[in-house]
């Protein structure tokens, strides 16, 4: 899962990793995308999910909704 590569620095707690993984999965599902390693689109989505979480939104489905909206994907 591309989002997990972004957690290697150890700055995320286990509960944050779980929440971000759920938000990432919801985002991919809403866009009808498949999680693939080395897919630049999946990497962009993963980074956007982390950015939204870092800005203070913590509900995975809300993060997913905001990610889709901010990425401008209908």
N, C-alpha and C positions, 0 to 999 in steps of 0.2 A: 504494500500500500504506500503510494508516494508520500502521503502525509506523515507516515512514521519516520521517514528519513529526516524530517525536520525536527524531530524530538531528540536527536542524538546528543545534543549539547547538555542535556540533563537539567535544563531550567524549568521543565514542566513536571508537575506533580502527577502521580498516577490517575487521580480523578480528573485532572485537566486533559490528560491524554485520552481518556475514555470519552469525555464530553466532546472533544475536538474530532475524534474518530466518528462519533455518532453524527455530528454536524456535517462532516465531510461526506459520509455515506448518504445522508438525507439530500445533500446538494447534488451529488452525482445522480441519485435516483430521480430527483425532480427534473434534471436535465436529460434523463435517459442515456446516461453515459456509463461506460464500464471502466472500473478502476484498472489502470494499466501502468506498470512501471515504465519509466522513461517517456511518458506521454506528456508533452509540454502543457497541454490543456489541463490535465489532471494536476500538474504541479502548480499552475496558476490558481486553480480552484482551491487547492490545499493552502496556499499562502494567503488567499483572500479570507478563508475560514479562520485562520489564525489571527489575521489582522482584525477582523470583526470581533472575535473573542477578546483580543487585547484592548479593544476600545470600550469594553464593558458589557457586551451582550453575551449572556451565558446559556441561554436556552437553545439547544441544538437545532430545533425546527425553525426558530427565529433567525439564528445564524445562517441557516441554509437559505431562507427566504431573502435575507439581506444580501447574501453572496450573489444569488442569481440576479437580483435587482441591480446591485452595484457593478456587476460584470456586464450588464446591458444585454443579457441573454433572455429572449422572450420565453 
